[in-house]
Amino acid sequence: MSFKQISFKTPLSALALALVTSTAMAGSLFSQAPIDGGDGGFSNVSAGAQNADGFTLSNAASITDLRWWGSYDTVDTDSFLIRILSNSAGSPGAIKQSYTTTAPGAATSLTDIAGAVVYQYDFHLPSALALTAGNYYLSVSNETTTASWYWLFGGGGDSKSWNRAADGDPWALAASDFAILIEGEISSVPGAVPEPETLALLAIGWVAMGAGRAARKRRSGRSAT
């Protein structure tokens, strides 16, 4: 069997092929929408209540932003402990990355099962967290001692989450999902369509390349005469 060697006459042609065959795509990586009027799980690490919910990445990706929703019995200044954990035989495993944030949540039009206002919390990672394709877990807990904070349940998941009292304890399975949104950039998606901005840049390059060829032909024609 013989193979034909492919060559590129211009760097632009090689770039175009690379963009078509492997393109990074930014946006939502995983989501479970908050349930209006829904219940929540008490999640306060200082009070011995940790929760985690699983998410799956079909492709390698870099996580850049996290969003979650919750409500209070007793409102206090927030100090959230956020963890991304690996998968260990179908349950949360080792901590891959840990963050803290004291940024306050924003009140939404949603309420929980008790009629309390639901807040939305947004966290931008200090640097993108690169993960391979696979199963992972997100844990969100409030660290303050007086905040009776509840992580709102979400819809559209697999009805599985996990809880434990403290680090080192085994995780217990629960029949619920938490409201989360994970955003980032999927890496190396074969056959993906480039974004409009990329296509526009390629179009400009092709036009410029065509104009250059036309100019060379005109100069060649004048030289022949």
Buried (B, 14 or more C-beta within 10 A) or exposed (E): EEEEEEEEEEEBBEBBEEBBEEBBBEEEBBBBBBBEEBEBBBBBBBBEBBBBBBBEBEBBBBBBBBBBBBBBEEBBEBBBBBBBBBBEEEBBBEEEBEBEBEEEBEEBEBBBBEEBBBBBBBBEBEEEBEBEEEBBBBBBBBBBEEBBBBBBBBBEBEEBBBBBEEEEEEBEEBEBBBBBBBBBBBBEBEEBEBBEEBEEBBEEBBEEBEEEEEEEEEEEEEEEE
